[in-house]
Amino acid sequence: MPAQATDARRAAVLGSPIAHSLSPVLHRAAYQELGLEGWTYDRFEVDEAGLPGFFEALGPEWAGLSLTMPLKRAVIPLLDEISDTAASVDAVNTVVRTADGRSIGDNTDIPGMVAALREHGIDKVDAAAVLGAGATASSALAALSRICPGEIAVYVRSEARAAEMRQWAERLDVTVRIADWADAEQALHAPLVISTTPAGVTDTLARSVPERPAALFDVLYDPWPTDLAARWSAYGGAVVSGLDLLVHQAVLQVEQMTGRAPAPLDAMRKAGERALVAR
């Protein structure tokens, strides 16, 4: 269990690069709303080589850590325990420090995706499509394993990525059809499309959005909206943004690190929106 939420405690997000991270904005907004005056949340530029030393220096005042790339897998050997959710994709984005100094790893990206979709009225879909095959795509498959009993088409650029997605599909027990990126326009007709690609990659697909699109989950949030999301929304389709994901996964982190629930979703989202406008 986390230490008492009334204690003066520290938390932070680690990664490289890290200057762009909105996590401090979200977590600090939560602390203010919850009245946790003694809590602080910072960001630290830490790469894989520097991670073990950072962990060794953690004192009893530390309540938890958020982890972004490239640390989500590198952190696993440093932990005392990881959740089944984190183990399912070999990725930890949340570390909770217990009162006795143990470090417990979890993955809030996966339930965060499910919660973000649910907030937009998407509880279950018969089929889905995933654009991209990187680390976020494996989390997308894990999230879809909870809400999509049908086929998931994954659009990839290389056979190496295709092989990775087949491995994740087998591990997560989902039905995946690998498709070539050249045919990505076909993905836009799925009941749910999850775009996991970097900024700009899906811009050329915007002109192919069908007249009556279903639902799009674009994991980007800056810049926003993407060309694909803007066209999707203009045609009346449901759009879930990367900020939705970021806030929902941060809500779960705050609850785990502080022991206080529910975390203030609305206050955290508004803080994130204000920060993005100010950029």
C-alpha positions in Angstrom: 0.0 0.0 0.0 1.2 3.6 -0.7 2.3 5.6 2.3 -0.3 7.9 3.9 -1.4 10.6 1.4 -0.9 13.3 4.1 2.9 12.8 4.2 5.2 15.1 2.2 6.0 12.9 -0.7 7.7 13.0 -4.1 6.9 11.7 -7.5 8.2 12.3 -11.0 8.2 11.3 -14.7 11.4 9.9 -16.2 12.3 9.6 -19.8 14.5 10.9 -22.7 13.5 13.3 -24.1 11.3 14.5 -21.3 10.9 18.3 -21.6 7.6 17.9 -23.6 5.9 15.8 -20.9 2.5 17.0 -19.7 2.6 14.6 -16.7 3.8 17.3 -14.2 0.9 19.5 -15.2 -1.7 16.7 -14.7 -0.3 15.3 -11.5 0.2 18.7 -9.9 -3.4 19.6 -10.8 -4.6 16.4 -9.1 -2.5 17.2 -5.9 -4.0 20.7 -5.7 -7.5 19.4 -6.1 -7.0 16.6 -3.5 -5.4 19.0 -1.1 -2.1 17.2 -1.0 0.0 20.3 -0.2 3.1 18.3 0.7 3.3 16.5 -2.6 5.6 17.4 -5.4 5.9 16.0 -9.0 8.9 16.8 -11.2 10.4 15.6 -14.5 13.9 14.2 -15.0 15.8 13.5 -18.1 16.9 9.9 -17.6 18.0 7.4 -20.2 18.5 3.6 -20.0 22.1 3.9 -18.8 21.1 6.4 -16.0 18.0 4.5 -14.7 19.7 2.1 -12.3 21.6 4.9 -10.6 18.4 7.0 -10.3 16.6 4.0 -8.6 19.5 3.4 -6.2 19.2 7.0 -5.0 15.5 6.9 -4.3 14.7 7.6 -0.6 11.7 6.9 1.5 10.0 10.2 0.5 9.4 8.8 -3.0 5.8 7.6 -3.6 6.1 6.7 -7.3 7.4 7.3 -10.8 5.9 7.7 -14.2 8.0 6.2 -17.1 8.0 7.1 -20.7 10.2 6.1 -23.6 12.8 4.6 -23.6 12.4 3.3 -20.0 9.2 1.2 -20.0 11.0 -2.1 -20.5 14.4 -1.1 -19.2 12.9 -0.6 -15.7 11.5 -4.1 -15.3 14.7 -5.7 -14.0 14.9 -3.0 -11.3 11.5 -3.8 -9.8 10.4 -6.1 -7.1 7.1 -7.0 -8.7 5.1 -6.1 -11.8 1.3 -6.5 -12.5 -0.2 -8.9 -14.9 -1.2 -6.0 -17.1 2.4 -4.8 -17.3 3.7 -8.3 -17.9 1.3 -8.9 -20.8 3.1 -6.3 -22.9 6.5 -6.2 -21.2 6.0 -2.5 -20.5 5.8 -0.6 -17.2 4.8 3.1 -17.2 4.0 3.3 -13.5 6.1 2.5 -10.4 4.6 2.7 -6.9 7.0 2.7 -4.0 5.7 1.0 -0.9 6.2 1.9 2.7 8.8 -0.8 3.1 10.8 0.4 0.1 9.6 -2.1 -2.5 9.0 -1.0 -6.1 5.9 -2.3 -7.8 5.4 -1.8 -11.6 2.2 -1.5 -13.5 0.9 -0.4 -16.9 -1.9 2.2 -16.8 -1.8 2.9 -20.6 -3.9 -0.2 -21.3 -6.8 0.5 -18.8 -6.3 4.2 -19.7 -7.1 3.4 -23.3 -10.2 1.4 -22.3 -11.4 4.1 -20.0 -10.9 6.8 -22.7 -12.9 4.8 -25.2 -15.6 4.1 -22.6 -15.9 7.9 -21.8 -16.8 8.3 -25.5 -19.4 5.6 -25.4 -17.3 2.9 -26.9 -17.6 -0.2 -24.6 -17.4 -2.9 -27.2 -16.7 -3.2 -31.0 -17.0 -6.2 -33.3 -13.8 -5.4 -35.2 -11.1 -2.9 -35.2 -8.0 -1.6 -37.1 -4.7 -0.5 -35.8 -2.4 1.9 -37.7 1.2 1.3 -36.9 3.1 -1.5 -35.1 5.4 0.2 -32.5 5.3 0.0 -28.7 1.9 1.8 -28.5 0.4 -0.7 -30.9 1.0 -3.6 -28.5 -0.8 -1.6 -25.8 -3.6 -1.0 -28.2 -3.9 -4.7 -28.9 -4.0 -5.4 -25.1 -6.7 -2.8 -24.7 -8.7 -4.2 -27.7 -8.4 -7.7 -26.1 -10.8 -6.4 -23.5 -13.4 -4.9 -25.8 -13.1 -6.5 -29.2 -13.9 -10.2 -29.7 -13.5 -10.0 -33.5 -10.7 -9.5 -35.9 -8.2 -6.7 -35.5 -6.5 -5.6 -38.7 -3.0 -4.2 -38.1 -1.4 -2.1 -40.9 2.4 -2.2 -40.9 5.3 -1.1 -43.1 7.7 -4.1 -42.8 7.7 -7.8 -42.3 9.7 -7.4 -39.1 6.9 -5.3 -37.6 4.4 -7.8 -38.9 6.2 -10.6 -37.1 6.2 -8.6 -33.9 2.5 -8.0 -34.1 1.8 -11.7 -34.7 3.8 -12.5 -31.6 1.8 -10.0 -29.5 -1.5 -11.3 -30.9 -0.6 -14.8 -29.9 0.5 -13.7 -26.5 -2.6 -11.5 -25.9 -5.0 -14.1 -27.4 -6.5 -11.7 -30.0 -7.3 -12.4 -33.6 -5.0 -10.3 -35.8 -4.9 -9.9 -39.6 -1.7 -8.2 -40.8 -2.1 -5.8 -43.7 0.3 -3.7 -45.7 0.5 0.0 -45.0 -0.1 0.6 -48.7 -3.7 -0.5 -48.1 -4.2 1.6 -44.9 -7.1 3.5 -46.5 -9.2 0.3 -45.9 -8.6 0.7 -42.2 -10.8 3.8 -42.1 -13.9 1.7 -42.6 -13.5 -0.3 -39.4 -15.9 0.3 -36.4 -12.9 1.5 -34.5 -9.6 2.8 -35.8 -6.6 3.2 -33.4 -3.8 5.3 -34.9 -0.5 4.8 -33.0 1.8 6.4 -35.6 4.1 9.5 -35.1 3.0 13.0 -36.1 2.4 13.4 -39.9 2.3 9.7 -40.8 -1.5 9.6 -41.3 -1.9 13.0 -42.9 -2.3 11.6 -46.4 -5.1 9.3 -45.1 -7.3 12.2 -44.2 -8.6 12.6 -47.7 -9.8 9.0 -47.6 -12.0 9.3 -44.6 -15.4 7.8 -45.4 -18.5 10.1 -45.4 -19.9 8.3 -42.3 -16.9 7.3 -40.2 -17.3 5.3 -37.0 -14.8 5.9 -34.3 -11.1 7.1 -34.3 -8.7 6.9 -31.4 -5.6 9.0 -32.4 -3.0 8.6 -29.6 -1.3 12.0 -30.5 -2.1 15.2 -28.6 0.5 17.7 -29.8 0.0 19.0 -32.4 -3.8 18.5 -32.2 -6.0 17.9 -34.1 -4.1 15.8 -36.6 -5.3 16.1 -40.2 -6.9 12.7 -39.8 -8.7 13.6 -36.6 -9.9 16.9 -38.0 -11.4 15.3 -41.1 -12.9 12.5 -39.1 -14.6 15.0 -36.7 -15.8 17.1 -39.6 -17.6 14.1 -41.1 -19.3 13.5 -37.8 -17.3 10.5 -36.5 -16.4 10.0 -32.8 -12.8 11.0 -32.0 -10.8 10.0 -29.0 -7.6 12.0 -28.5 -4.2 11.3 -27.1 -5.0 13.8 -24.3 -7.9 11.6 -23.4 -5.5 8.7 -23.0 -2.9 10.7 -21.2 -5.4 12.0 -18.6 -7.0 8.6 -18.0 -3.7 6.8 -17.5 -2.5 9.6 -15.2 -5.7 9.4 -13.2 -4.9 5.7 -12.4 -1.3 6.7 -11.6 -2.4 9.4 -9.1 -4.8 6.9 -7.4 -2.1 4.3 -7.1 0.7 6.7 -5.9 -1.5 8.7 -3.4 -3.9 6.0 -2.3 -6.7 8.6 -3.0 -9.6 7.8 -5.3 -11.2 9.0 -7.4 -8.6 11.2 -8.9 -10.0 14.6 -10.2 -10.3 13.7 -13.9 -11.9 17.0 -15.0 -9.4 19.2 -13.2 -6.5 17.2 -14.7 -8.0 17.4 -18.2 -8.5 21.2 -18.0 -5.0 21.7 -16.7 -3.7 19.7 -19.7 -5.8 21.6 -22.2 -4.5 24.9 -20.8 -0.9 23.8 -21.0 -1.3 22.7 -24.6 -2.9 26.1 -25.6 0.0 27.9 -24.0 2.6 26.0 -26.1 
